[in-house]
Amino acid sequence: LPAMGPPPPPAASGDNDQHPHKRKAGESAVDEQQQQQGCSDGQEGEAAVAEVGPVRVASVLNAELDRQHDECAAALEELATQRSTGALDAALSTIRRHFEYEEELLDRHLYPDLASGGAADGGMCGGFNADANMRTSHFADHS
């Protein structure tokens, strides 16, 4: 391998113009993103709205889950199109209902001992339980 030599010295403190990924003083992440996208029109608080195409969700080979995933995708597409309180409420309701159904399936088929209260300590036997941790972590991801 050829010799690479020493790395360049770090930029002087406060010299943000030399590094393309550093913001200038007073510049927010939104300002930086708008500049990169060519969206800066001088109006603060106005974020660019990206075009959203149809959402395609891969099959999980379960007809009910596939149907619910399609409903969730449709609700999100409607929200992207309408951008209204009603569309937001409908999307949240659809997604919450889906997550509740999914969590019920997980409790019934993957974590039956934990969901039914199995051991008094959740099957932990006084220590760490990987299933209890995965269940808690997965459900927290939906929150």
C-alpha positions in Angstrom: 0.0 0.0 0.0 1.3 3.5 -0.8 2.2 5.8 2.1 -0.7 8.2 2.8 1.1 10.8 4.9 -0.3 12.5 8.0 -3.9 13.7 8.0 -4.5 17.4 7.4 -4.5 19.6 10.5 -8.0 20.4 12.0 -9.6 23.6 11.0 -9.2 26.5 13.4 -11.9 26.9 16.0 -14.9 28.8 14.7 -13.8 28.4 11.0 -16.9 26.7 9.8 -16.6 27.8 6.2 -13.8 25.3 5.5 -15.9 22.2 6.3 -19.0 21.6 4.1 -20.9 19.7 6.8 -20.6 22.4 9.6 -23.3 25.0 10.0 -22.5 28.7 10.2 -23.4 30.5 13.4 -27.1 31.0 13.7 -28.0 28.5 10.9 -30.4 25.8 11.8 -30.5 22.2 10.5 -33.7 23.1 8.5 -31.9 26.1 7.0 -29.1 23.9 5.9 -31.4 21.3 4.5 -33.3 23.9 2.5 -30.1 25.4 1.1 -29.0 21.9 0.0 -32.3 21.3 -1.7 -32.5 24.8 -3.2 -35.6 25.5 -1.1 -34.5 28.6 0.8 -37.0 31.3 -0.1 -36.5 33.5 3.0 -39.6 32.4 4.8 -38.7 30.9 8.2 -40.6 27.9 9.4 -41.7 26.9 5.9 -40.3 23.4 5.2 -40.3 22.0 1.7 -43.0 19.4 1.1 -41.7 16.3 -0.7 -43.8 14.6 -3.3 -45.0 11.2 -2.0 -45.7 8.4 -4.5 -47.7 5.3 -3.9 -46.5 3.3 -0.9 -45.9 -0.4 -1.7 -45.7 -2.7 1.3 -44.3 -6.2 0.8 -46.5 -9.1 1.8 -45.9 -10.8 5.1 -47.8 -13.9 3.8 -50.7 -13.3 6.2 -53.9 -12.0 4.6 -55.1 -10.0 7.6 -51.7 -8.3 8.2 -51.3 -7.6 4.5 -54.7 -6.0 4.5 -53.9 -3.9 7.5 -50.5 -2.8 6.1 -52.3 -1.7 2.9 -54.8 0.3 5.1 -51.8 1.9 6.9 -50.1 2.8 3.6 -53.4 4.3 2.2 -53.9 6.4 5.4 -50.3 7.7 5.2 -50.8 8.5 1.5 -54.0 10.4 2.3 -52.2 12.3 5.0 -49.4 13.3 2.6 -52.0 14.5 0.1 -54.5 16.2 2.4 -52.2 17.4 5.2 -55.2 18.0 7.5 -56.1 17.3 11.1 -58.7 14.8 9.9 -56.2 12.9 7.8 -53.7 12.9 10.7 -56.4 11.5 13.1 -57.4 8.8 10.6 -53.7 7.8 10.0 -53.0 7.6 13.7 -56.2 5.6 14.4 -55.4 3.2 11.6 -51.8 2.7 12.7 -52.7 2.3 16.4 -55.4 -0.3 15.6 -52.8 -2.2 13.5 -50.2 -2.1 16.2 -52.7 -3.3 18.8 -53.6 -6.3 16.5 -49.9 -7.0 15.9 -49.1 -6.9 19.6 -52.1 -9.2 20.3 -50.6 -11.7 17.8 -47.2 -11.5 19.4 -48.6 -12.1 22.8 -50.7 -15.0 21.6 -48.1 -16.8 19.6 -44.6 -15.6 20.6 -44.9 -14.5 24.2 -47.8 -16.5 25.6 -46.1 -17.1 29.0 -45.3 -13.4 29.4 -48.7 -12.1 28.3 -50.6 -14.5 30.5 -48.5 -13.6 33.6 -46.7 -17.0 33.5 -44.3 -16.9 36.4 -44.9 -14.3 39.1 -41.9 -12.4 38.0 -42.8 -12.6 34.2 -40.6 -15.7 33.8 -37.5 -13.9 34.8 -36.6 -16.2 37.7 -35.0 -13.3 39.5 -32.8 -12.4 36.5 -32.7 -11.3 32.9 -35.3 -12.7 30.5 -34.5 -12.2 26.8 -38.2 -12.8 25.7 -39.5 -10.2 28.2 -36.8 -7.8 27.0 -37.6 -8.3 23.3 -41.4 -8.0 24.0 -40.9 -4.8 25.9 -38.5 -3.4 23.4 -40.7 -4.3 20.4 -43.8 -2.8 22.0 -41.9 0.4 22.9 -40.9 0.8 19.2 -44.6 1.2 18.5 -45.1 4.0 21.1 
